[in-house]
Amino acid sequence: MLAMEPLFIGVVSDHNIFMCSSIVVLLMWLKLFYWLRLFQVTAVFVRLITETLFDIKEFIVLIGMLILAFGNALLILHLEDKRVGGDGLFDEVFGISFFDATIN
């Protein structure tokens, strides 16, 4: 049997392929949980989880705003440290300083 040759060699980095694969696998698992609504035994629990997630949406917005606020403060400290010749406070993974600060 012939081995399948990857289609994106040299076009897309391995890191990006693995990142996309992990997102697709997560979506597959979420779809499985969604399909568990069909069974009476698991439908109650799936409904409980979905209602809980809908009820905490305001809290999630506040937590997101707090994370962005701390990320913004960390970005300012990072830029100041680099301006005076330091190494910075975090590694720049994405190449976009605001996203890197927020993740760190």
N, CA, C and O atoms as CSV, one atom per row, in Angstrom:
chain,resi,resn,atom,element,x,y,z
A,1,MET,N,N,0.837,-1.177,0.000
A,1,MET,CA,C,0.000,0.000,0.000
A,1,MET,C,C,0.882,1.242,0.000
A,1,MET,O,O,1.860,1.309,0.745
A,2,LEU,N,N,0.554,2.195,-0.806
A,2,LEU,CA,C,1.330,3.424,-0.906
A,2,LEU,C,C,1.022,4.346,0.260
A,2,LEU,O,O,-0.120,4.485,0.696
A,3,ALA,N,N,2.098,4.975,0.752
A,3,ALA,CA,C,1.908,5.935,1.841
A,3,ALA,C,C,1.351,7.233,1.260
A,3,ALA,O,O,1.762,7.680,0.188
A,4,MET,N,N,0.415,7.821,1.986
A,4,MET,CA,C,-0.175,9.094,1.537
A,4,MET,C,C,0.827,10.218,1.801
A,4,MET,O,O,1.379,10.320,2.896
A,5,GLU,N,N,1.048,11.029,0.828
A,5,GLU,CA,C,1.929,12.177,0.922
A,5,GLU,C,C,1.111,13.372,1.427
A,5,GLU,O,O,0.064,13.671,0.852
A,6,PRO,N,N,1.558,14.067,2.491
A,6,PRO,CA,C,0.807,15.240,2.964
A,6,PRO,C,C,0.669,16.292,1.871
A,6,PRO,O,O,1.601,16.519,1.099
A,7,LEU,N,N,-0.480,16.924,1.809
A,7,LEU,CA,C,-0.763,17.886,0.747
A,7,LEU,C,C,-0.097,19.234,0.943
A,7,LEU,O,O,0.129,19.956,-0.028
A,8,PHE,N,N,0.218,19.584,2.171
A,8,PHE,CA,C,0.653,20.945,2.459
A,8,PHE,C,C,2.132,21.036,2.819
A,8,PHE,O,O,2.521,21.958,3.535
A,9,ILE,N,N,2.959,20.123,2.353
A,9,ILE,CA,C,4.384,20.172,2.675
A,9,ILE,C,C,4.985,21.444,2.092
A,9,ILE,O,O,4.845,21.721,0.901
A,10,GLY,N,N,5.646,22.203,2.931
A,10,GLY,CA,C,6.296,23.423,2.498
A,10,GLY,C,C,5.368,24.623,2.385
A,10,GLY,O,O,5.848,25.747,2.238
A,11,VAL,N,N,4.070,24.425,2.449
A,11,VAL,CA,C,3.126,25.527,2.328
A,11,VAL,C,C,2.679,25.998,3.700
A,11,VAL,O,O,2.669,27.197,3.982
A,12,VAL,N,N,2.311,25.054,4.550
A,12,VAL,CA,C,1.834,25.351,5.900
A,12,VAL,C,C,2.778,24.671,6.886
A,12,VAL,O,O,3.164,23.520,6.684
A,13,SER,N,N,3.143,25.365,7.932
A,13,SER,CA,C,4.074,24.789,8.909
A,13,SER,C,C,3.395,23.675,9.697
A,13,SER,O,O,2.172,23.637,9.825
A,14,ASP,N,N,4.211,22.777,10.217
A,14,ASP,CA,C,3.687,21.675,11.028
A,14,ASP,C,C,2.946,22.195,12.256
A,14,ASP,O,O,1.943,21.619,12.677
A,15,HIS,N,N,3.447,23.283,12.823
A,15,HIS,CA,C,2.797,23.867,13.999
A,15,HIS,C,C,1.357,24.275,13.678
A,15,HIS,O,O,0.445,23.996,14.456
A,16,ASN,N,N,1.152,24.928,12.545
A,16,ASN,CA,C,-0.196,25.356,12.162
A,16,ASN,C,C,-1.100,24.165,11.871
A,16,ASN,O,O,-2.290,24.204,12.184
A,17,ILE,N,N,-0.556,23.114,11.281
A,17,ILE,CA,C,-1.351,21.914,11.012
A,17,ILE,C,C,-1.804,21.284,12.318
A,17,ILE,O,O,-2.962,20.886,12.444
A,18,PHE,N,N,-0.894,21.188,13.306
A,18,PHE,CA,C,-1.264,20.601,14.588
A,18,PHE,C,C,-2.252,21.483,15.348
A,18,PHE,O,O,-3.137,20.967,16.030
A,19,MET,N,N,-2.113,22.804,15.241
A,19,MET,CA,C,-3.068,23.698,15.894
A,19,MET,C,C,-4.462,23.524,15.299
A,19,MET,O,O,-5.444,23.437,16.036
A,20,CYS,N,N,-4.554,23.472,13.979
A,20,CYS,CA,C,-5.851,23.266,13.324
A,20,CYS,C,C,-6.422,21.901,13.662
A,20,CYS,O,O,-7.628,21.765,13.866
A,21,SER,N,N,-5.567,20.891,13.723
A,21,SER,CA,C,-6.033,19.546,14.063
A,21,SER,C,C,-6.597,19.499,15.476
A,21,SER,O,O,-7.609,18.839,15.715
A,22,SER,N,N,-5.959,20.189,16.412
A,22,SER,CA,C,-6.464,20.178,17.789
A,22,SER,C,C,-7.813,20.878,17.878
A,22,SER,O,O,-8.680,20.449,18.640
A,23,ILE,N,N,-8.004,21.952,17.109
A,23,ILE,CA,C,-9.294,22.652,17.114
A,23,ILE,C,C,-10.380,21.756,16.523
A,23,ILE,O,O,-11.497,21.705,17.039
A,24,VAL,N,N,-10.054,21.052,15.447
A,24,VAL,CA,C,-11.033,20.168,14.817
A,24,VAL,C,C,-11.410,19.020,15.744
A,24,VAL,O,O,-12.579,18.638,15.808
A,25,VAL,N,N,-10.441,18.468,16.460
A,25,VAL,CA,C,-10.741,17.384,17.405
A,25,VAL,C,C,-11.623,17.898,18.539
A,25,VAL,O,O,-12.548,17.205,18.963
A,26,LEU,N,N,-11.349,19.102,19.032
A,26,LEU,CA,C,-12.201,19.691,20.073
A,26,LEU,C,C,-13.624,19.869,19.574
A,26,LEU,O,O,-14.573,19.564,20.296
A,27,LEU,N,N,-13.787,20.357,18.352
A,27,LEU,CA,C,-15.133,20.518,17.788
A,27,LEU,C,C,-15.834,19.174,17.614
A,27,LEU,O,O,-17.052,19.085,17.775
A,28,MET,N,N,-15.080,18.138,17.288
A,28,MET,CA,C,-15.665,16.812,17.161
A,28,MET,C,C,-16.224,16.335,18.502
A,28,MET,O,O,-17.328,15.793,18.564
A,29,TRP,N,N,-15.452,16.542,19.578
A,29,TRP,CA,C,-15.926,16.143,20.901
A,29,TRP,C,C,-17.149,16.962,21.327
A,29,TRP,O,O,-18.076,16.422,21.930
A,30,LEU,N,N,-17.155,18.258,21.017
A,30,LEU,CA,C,-18.319,19.082,21.343
A,30,LEU,C,C,-19.557,18.609,20.594
A,30,LEU,O,O,-20.661,18.627,21.137
A,31,LYS,N,N,-19.373,18.188,19.358
A,31,LYS,CA,C,-20.498,17.661,18.589
A,31,LYS,C,C,-21.011,16.352,19.205
A,31,LYS,O,O,-22.215,16.098,19.213
A,32,LEU,N,N,-20.108,15.540,19.709
A,32,LEU,CA,C,-20.527,14.305,20.379
A,32,LEU,C,C,-21.393,14.626,21.593
A,32,LEU,O,O,-22.434,14.004,21.802
A,33,PHE,N,N,-20.956,15.607,22.397
A,33,PHE,CA,C,-21.768,15.988,23.551
A,33,PHE,C,C,-23.117,16.546,23.123
A,33,PHE,O,O,-24.125,16.334,23.797
A,34,TYR,N,N,-23.133,17.252,22.015
A,34,TYR,CA,C,-24.394,17.787,21.497
A,34,TYR,C,C,-25.330,16.645,21.092
A,34,TYR,O,O,-26.534,16.716,21.336
A,35,TRP,N,N,-24.787,15.606,20.481
A,35,TRP,CA,C,-25.603,14.465,20.072
A,35,TRP,C,C,-26.094,13.643,21.265
A,35,TRP,O,O,-27.039,12.868,21.120
A,36,LEU,N,N,-25.486,13.791,22.425
A,36,LEU,CA,C,-25.943,13.073,23.615
A,36,LEU,C,C,-27.312,13.547,24.084
A,36,LEU,O,O,-27.915,12.930,24.963
A,37,ARG,N,N,-27.806,14.635,23.507
A,37,ARG,CA,C,-29.161,15.093,23.839
A,37,ARG,C,C,-30.222,14.115,23.360
A,37,ARG,O,O,-31.350,14.139,23.853
A,38,LEU,N,N,-29.884,13.269,22.420
A,38,LEU,CA,C,-30.864,12.326,21.877
A,38,LEU,C,C,-31.295,11.271,22.885
A,38,LEU,O,O,-32.403,10.740,22.799
A,39,PHE,N,N,-30.430,10.967,23.833
A,39,PHE,CA,C,-30.724,9.919,24.802
A,39,PHE,C,C,-31.279,10.537,26.076
A,39,PHE,O,O,-30.761,11.536,26.575
A,40,GLN,N,N,-32.332,9.936,26.589
A,40,GLN,CA,C,-33.023,10.501,27.741
A,40,GLN,C,C,-32.119,10.572,28.967
A,40,GLN,O,O,-32.228,11.505,29.763
A,41,VAL,N,N,-31.239,9.606,29.125
A,41,VAL,CA,C,-30.369,9.568,30.303
A,41,VAL,C,C,-29.393,10.742,30.309
A,41,VAL,O,O,-29.146,11.338,31.357
A,42,THR,N,N,-28.841,11.072,29.153
A,42,THR,CA,C,-27.831,12.132,29.101
A,42,THR,C,C,-28.400,13.499,28.721
A,42,THR,O,O,-27.722,14.512,28.896
A,43,ALA,N,N,-29.609,13.547,28.214
A,43,ALA,CA,C,-30.190,14.819,27.761
A,43,ALA,C,C,-30.316,15.822,28.908
A,43,ALA,O,O,-30.117,17.021,28.712
A,44,VAL,N,N,-30.642,15.336,30.091
A,44,VAL,CA,C,-30.799,16.224,31.248
A,44,VAL,C,C,-29.478,16.917,31.559
A,44,VAL,O,O,-29.453,18.116,31.838
A,45,PHE,N,N,-28.392,16.172,31.511
A,45,PHE,CA,C,-27.090,16.735,31.846
A,45,PHE,C,C,-26.598,17.710,30.778
A,45,PHE,O,O,-26.010,18.743,31.101
A,46,VAL,N,N,-26.835,17.386,29.523
A,46,VAL,CA,C,-26.442,18.286,28.447
A,46,VAL,C,C,-27.230,19.587,28.549
A,46,VAL,O,O,-26.672,20.671,28.374
A,47,ARG,N,N,-28.511,19.481,28.829
A,47,ARG,CA,C,-29.334,20.689,28.992
A,47,ARG,C,C,-28.870,21.507,30.189
A,47,ARG,O,O,-28.854,22.736,30.126
A,48,LEU,N,N,-28.493,20.846,31.272
A,48,LEU,CA,C,-27.989,21.535,32.458
A,48,LEU,C,C,-26.713,22.306,32.137
A,48,LEU,O,O,-26.553,23.445,32.576
A,49,ILE,N,N,-25.817,21.706,31.388
A,49,ILE,CA,C,-24.567,22.372,31.032
A,49,ILE,C,C,-24.835,23.565,30.117
A,49,ILE,O,O,-24.264,24.636,30.321
A,50,THR,N,N,-25.691,23.396,29.115
A,50,THR,CA,C,-25.952,24.509,28.189
A,50,THR,C,C,-26.644,25.677,28.895
A,50,THR,O,O,-26.318,26.835,28.636
A,51,GLU,N,N,-27.588,25.384,29.775
A,51,GLU,CA,C,-28.252,26.470,30.501
A,51,GLU,C,C,-27.294,27.182,31.444
A,51,GLU,O,O,-27.375,28.399,31.617
A,52,THR,N,N,-26.394,26.429,32.050
A,52,THR,CA,C,-25.399,27.044,32.926
A,52,THR,C,C,-24.490,27.967,32.139
A,52,THR,O,O,-24.180,29.067,32.598
A,53,LEU,N,N,-24.057,27.540,30.963
A,53,LEU,CA,C,-23.188,28.377,30.138
A,53,LEU,C,C,-23.908,29.642,29.678
A,53,LEU,O,O,-23.301,30.712,29.623
A,54,PHE,N,N,-25.190,29.531,29.349
A,54,PHE,CA,C,-25.943,30.720,28.947
A,54,PHE,C,C,-26.172,31.664,30.123
A,54,PHE,O,O,-26.223,32.880,29.937
A,55,ASP,N,N,-26.310,31.124,31.320
A,55,ASP,CA,C,-26.555,31.974,32.487
A,55,ASP,C,C,-25.309,32.711,32.969
A,55,ASP,O,O,-25.426,33.738,33.638
A,56,ILE,N,N,-24.113,32.204,32.640
A,56,ILE,CA,C,-22.904,32.866,33.130
A,56,ILE,C,C,-22.253,33.754,32.076
A,56,ILE,O,O,-21.093,34.136,32.235
A,57,LYS,N,N,-22.966,34.092,31.008
A,57,LYS,CA,C,-22.352,34.876,29.927
A,57,LYS,C,C,-21.913,36.260,30.397
A,57,LYS,O,O,-20.882,36.748,29.935
A,58,GLU,N,N,-22.647,36.911,31.292
A,58,GLU,CA,C,-22.247,38.217,31.793
A,58,GLU,C,C,-20.965,38.105,32.617
A,58,GLU,O,O,-20.088,38.966,32.536
A,59,PHE,N,N,-20.867,37.043,33.405
A,59,PHE,CA,C,-19.666,36.808,34.207
A,59,PHE,C,C,-18.462,36.565,33.294
A,59,PHE,O,O,-17.370,37.061,33.572
A,60,ILE,N,N,-18.647,35.821,32.226
A,60,ILE,CA,C,-17.560,35.553,31.286
A,60,ILE,C,C,-17.090,36.854,30.635
A,60,ILE,O,O,-15.892,37.031,30.415
A,61,VAL,N,N,-18.006,37.756,30.325
A,61,VAL,CA,C,-17.628,39.058,29.753
A,61,VAL,C,C,-16.770,39.826,30.753
A,61,VAL,O,O,-15.756,40.412,30.374
A,62,LEU,N,N,-17.164,39.831,32.027
A,62,LEU,CA,C,-16.381,40.539,33.047
A,62,LEU,C,C,-14.998,39.916,33.219
A,62,LEU,O,O,-14.010,40.640,33.341
A,63,ILE,N,N,-14.913,38.600,33.230
A,63,ILE,CA,C,-13.617,37.926,33.352
A,63,ILE,C,C,-12.746,38.255,32.139
A,63,ILE,O,O,-11.547,38.497,32.280
A,64,GLY,N,N,-13.345,38.262,30.956
A,64,GLY,CA,C,-12.590,38.629,29.750
A,64,GLY,C,C,-12.043,40.036,29.828
A,64,GLY,O,O,-10.902,40.288,29.440
A,65,MET,N,N,-12.857,40.958,30.330
A,65,MET,CA,C,-12.401,42.344,30.476
A,65,MET,C,C,-11.257,42.439,31.486
A,65,MET,O,O,-10.310,43.199,31.280
A,66,LEU,N,N,-11.339,41.675,32.571
A,66,LEU,CA,C,-10.251,41.671,33.557
A,66,LEU,C,C,-8.960,41.121,32.963
A,66,LEU,O,O,-7.883,41.664,33.208
A,67,ILE,N,N,-9.061,40.055,32.189
A,67,ILE,CA,C,-7.870,39.477,31.551
A,67,ILE,C,C,-7.258,40.485,30.589
A,67,ILE,O,O,-6.038,40.646,30.556
A,68,LEU,N,N,-8.094,41.170,29.803
A,68,LEU,CA,C,-7.583,42.193,28.886
A,68,LEU,C,C,-6.939,43.357,29.641
A,68,LEU,O,O,-5.935,43.906,29.188
A,69,ALA,N,N,-7.507,43.735,30.785
A,69,ALA,CA,C,-6.943,44.839,31.575
A,69,ALA,C,C,-5.558,44.464,32.099
A,69,ALA,O,O,-4.628,45.265,32.001
A,70,PHE,N,N,-5.405,43.265,32.651
A,70,PHE,CA,C,-4.101,42.840,33.136
A,70,PHE,C,C,-3.122,42.634,31.980
A,70,PHE,O,O,-1.931,42.910,32.122
A,71,GLY,N,N,-3.611,42.154,30.849
A,71,GLY,CA,C,-2.756,42.014,29.671
A,71,GLY,C,C,-2.253,43.355,29.179
A,71,GLY,O,O,-1.102,43.470,28.758
A,72,ASN,N,N,-3.102,44.370,29.226
A,72,ASN,CA,C,-2.703,45.717,28.806
A,72,ASN,C,C,-1.638,46.275,29.736
A,72,ASN,O,O,-0.660,46.866,29.277
A,73,ALA,N,N,-1.819,46.093,31.035
A,73,ALA,CA,C,-0.821,46.570,31.996
A,73,ALA,C,C,0.503,45.828,31.810
A,73,ALA,O,O,1.568,46.440,31.885
A,74,LEU,N,N,0.445,44.526,31.570
A,74,LEU,CA,C,1.658,43.746,31.342
A,74,LEU,C,C,2.356,44.180,30.059
A,74,LEU,O,O,3.586,44.193,29.995
A,75,LEU,N,N,1.584,44.532,29.044
A,75,LEU,CA,C,2.163,45.005,27.783
A,75,LEU,C,C,2.932,46.306,27.996
A,75,LEU,O,O,4.028,46.470,27.459
A,76,ILE,N,N,2.379,47.217,28.761
A,76,ILE,CA,C,3.058,48.486,29.024
A,76,ILE,C,C,4.372,48.246,29.764
A,76,ILE,O,O,5.393,48.846,29.429
A,77,LEU,N,N,4.346,47.367,30.773
A,77,LEU,CA,C,5.577,47.049,31.504
A,77,LEU,C,C,6.593,46.352,30.611
A,77,LEU,O,O,7.793,46.599,30.727
A,78,HIS,N,N,6.126,45.490,29.731
A,78,HIS,CA,C,6.993,44.776,28.801
A,78,HIS,C,C,7.677,45.752,27.832
A,78,HIS,O,O,8.882,45.659,27.601
A,79,LEU,N,N,6.906,46.680,27.272
A,79,LEU,CA,C,7.469,47.650,26.335
A,79,LEU,C,C,8.479,48.565,27.014
A,79,LEU,O,O,9.494,48.923,26.416
A,80,GLU,N,N,8.207,48.944,28.257
A,80,GLU,CA,C,9.149,49.775,29.002
A,80,GLU,C,C,10.435,49.011,29.279
A,80,GLU,O,O,11.522,49.578,29.170
A,81,ASP,N,N,10.329,47.733,29.635
A,81,ASP,CA,C,11.513,46.924,29.911
A,81,ASP,C,C,12.364,46.763,28.650
A,81,ASP,O,O,13.592,46.804,28.722
A,82,LYS,N,N,11.721,46.580,27.499
A,82,LYS,CA,C,12.470,46.455,26.243
A,82,LYS,C,C,13.090,47.791,25.828
A,82,LYS,O,O,14.153,47.824,25.209
A,83,ARG,N,N,12.406,48.905,26.182
A,83,ARG,CA,C,12.921,50.228,25.817
A,83,ARG,C,C,14.223,50.535,26.543
A,83,ARG,O,O,15.115,51.161,25.969
A,84,VAL,N,N,14.346,50.108,27.786
A,84,VAL,CA,C,15.564,50.378,28.557
A,84,VAL,C,C,16.631,49.311,28.341
A,84,VAL,O,O,17.673,49.341,28.996
A,85,GLY,N,N,16.385,48.365,27.429
A,85,GLY,CA,C,17.418,47.392,27.077
A,85,GLY,C,C,17.254,46.028,27.716
A,85,GLY,O,O,18.155,45.195,27.609
A,86,GLY,N,N,16.145,45.772,28.372
A,86,GLY,CA,C,15.918,44.467,28.986
A,86,GLY,C,C,15.431,43.439,27.972
A,86,GLY,O,O,15.232,43.738,26.794
A,87,ASP,N,N,15.248,42.233,28.460
A,87,ASP,CA,C,14.773,41.143,27.601
A,87,ASP,C,C,13.260,41.145,27.434
A,87,ASP,O,O,12.734,40.434,26.578
A,88,GLY,N,N,12.564,41.921,28.226
A,88,GLY,CA,C,11.103,41.904,28.205
A,88,GLY,C,C,10.586,40.970,29.286
A,88,GLY,O,O,11.346,40.198,29.870
A,89,LEU,N,N,9.318,41.047,29.541
A,89,LEU,CA,C,8.721,40.255,30.611
A,89,LEU,C,C,8.191,38.901,30.140
A,89,LEU,O,O,7.948,38.011,30.954
A,90,PHE,N,N,8.013,38.745,28.833
A,90,PHE,CA,C,7.473,37.486,28.309
A,90,PHE,C,C,8.032,37.240,26.918
A,90,PHE,O,O,8.545,38.148,26.264
A,91,ASP,N,N,7.920,35.996,26.484
A,91,ASP,CA,C,8.358,35.633,25.132
A,91,ASP,C,C,7.275,36.014,24.139
A,91,ASP,O,O,6.084,35.859,24.410
A,92,GLU,N,N,7.694,36.508,23.005
A,92,GLU,CA,C,6.743,36.895,21.971
A,92,GLU,C,C,6.507,35.697,21.058
A,92,GLU,O,O,7.298,35.428,20.154
A,93,VAL,N,N,5.421,34.987,21.299
A,93,VAL,CA,C,5.115,33.761,20.568
A,93,VAL,C,C,4.388,34.067,19.270
A,93,VAL,O,O,4.757,33.555,18.214
A,94,PHE,N,N,3.347,34.906,19.342
A,94,PHE,CA,C,2.508,35.189,18.183
A,94,PHE,C,C,3.078,36.297,17.299
A,94,PHE,O,O,2.730,36.388,16.122
A,95,GLY,N,N,3.939,37.126,17.848
A,95,GLY,CA,C,4.471,38.250,17.096
A,95,GLY,C,C,3.623,39.499,17.204
A,95,GLY,O,O,4.009,40.548,16.689
A,96,ILE,N,N,2.484,39.415,17.857
A,96,ILE,CA,C,1.625,40.567,18.113
A,96,ILE,C,C,1.673,40.796,19.623
A,96,ILE,O,O,1.164,39.991,20.403
A,97,SER,N,N,2.287,41.898,20.015
A,97,SER,CA,C,2.589,42.116,21.430
A,97,SER,C,C,1.357,42.073,22.322
A,97,SER,O,O,1.423,41.549,23.434
A,98,PHE,N,N,0.222,42.619,21.853
A,98,PHE,CA,C,-0.978,42.634,22.693
A,98,PHE,C,C,-1.477,41.219,22.965
A,98,PHE,O,O,-1.846,40.901,24.095
A,99,PHE,N,N,-1.492,40.362,21.937
A,99,PHE,CA,C,-1.933,38.976,22.139
A,99,PHE,C,C,-0.973,38.229,23.049
A,99,PHE,O,O,-1.401,37.458,23.908
A,100,ASP,N,N,0.337,38.455,22.863
A,100,ASP,CA,C,1.325,37.796,23.709
A,100,ASP,C,C,1.171,38.214,25.158
A,100,ASP,O,O,1.250,37.374,26.054
A,101,ALA,N,N,0.953,39.497,25.404
A,101,ALA,CA,C,0.772,39.985,26.770
A,101,ALA,C,C,-0.502,39.418,27.390
A,101,ALA,O,O,-0.505,39.036,28.560
A,102,THR,N,N,-1.568,39.361,26.625
A,102,THR,CA,C,-2.837,38.861,27.144
A,102,THR,C,C,-2.734,37.378,27.487
A,102,THR,O,O,-3.243,36.949,28.522
A,103,ILE,N,N,-2.092,36.601,26.646
A,103,ILE,CA,C,-1.939,35.165,26.920
A,103,ILE,C,C,-1.050,34.945,28.143
A,103,ILE,O,O,-1.321,34.063,28.958
A,104,ASN,N,N,0.012,35.744,28.272
A,104,ASN,CA,C,0.909,35.575,29.409
A,104,ASN,C,C,0.276,36.109,30.673
A,104,ASN,O,O,0.886,36.054,31.741
